[in-house]
Amino acid sequence: MSKPPPPSYFDDNPEWTEEDFARARQLADRPDIAVMRAKLVRPRGRPEGSTTSTKSLVSLRLDNDIIARFRATGPGWQSRINALLREAKL
């Protein structure tokens, strides 16, 4: 079953015309935009400087509800667990 065509008033992504293609430029033609894009795009891999960390990778079993609560707090949940364990001074 194919998708129905979008309504005629739907112009969020209009089809390009020959004129649009003629006006198009490569990113290399706009160094100012290339610099902005480089600043916005996060590089792949670990953040810079994290390879000198003194942390060790371990396997640790925690209750599912504990993991769910920390994950619900957003990115950095593992670091927050680490901080709480450090505060416990075990």
N, C-alpha and C positions, 0 to 999 in steps of 0.2 A: 504494500500500500504506500503510495507516494504522498508527500506532504502537499497540502494545498498551497497555492501561491499566496504571498502576503497581500494584505489589502493595498489598494492603490495609494492610500495616504501614508503608508509606511515608508518613511524615507530616512531611517536611522543609518542605513547602509545602502545608499543608492548605487545602481549599476554605473560603472565608469563609462564615460563617453570617450570618443577619440580625442576630444579637446582636453579631457582630464588626463589622459595618458601623455599628451603632448606637453602639458604643464608639469608633469611629475618629475621630480629630481631625486637622485640617489642621496643617501645620508652623507656620503663622502663629500657631496657638494655643499653641505651645510655644517662646517666644523663646530659652530656654536651649539647646534642641536646635538651633535655627537658627544660633545663634552657634557652637556646636561644629562644625556641618556646614560653615560658612563657613571655619573654621580648617583643616578637613581637606581640603577640595576645592581643588585647585590651579587657579588661574586660567589661562585660555588665553593663549597668546602668550609672548613673551620674558619672562624674569625681570625684575623691577623693577630699574632702574638699568643694564640692559645696553645701552640705546639710546645711552648716552654713551660706548660703547666706541670704542677707536681701532683696532679690527680691521677688515680689509677682506675682502669675499667674493671668493674666487678659485677658479678651476678648476685642480685639480692632479691629475696622473695618477700613481697609486701602484700597485705590484704588488698583485695580489689577495691573496696570502698575508700581506702586511704589513697590509692593511686588515682581513683576517679576524682576525689576532692582536690588533690593537687593539680591534676591536669585541667580541671575546670577553672583554675585561676589563671590559665593562659601560659604563653611561652615563658620558659625559665623555671618551670615547676621542679625540675631536678635540682637546680641550684638552690631553690628554697628548701627542699628536703635536706640538702647538704648543710645549709645554714642552721636549720633547726637541730640537726645532729651535732653540729659544732657547739651550739649553745648548751646542749645537754651535758657536755664535758664528761662523757662516759669514760 
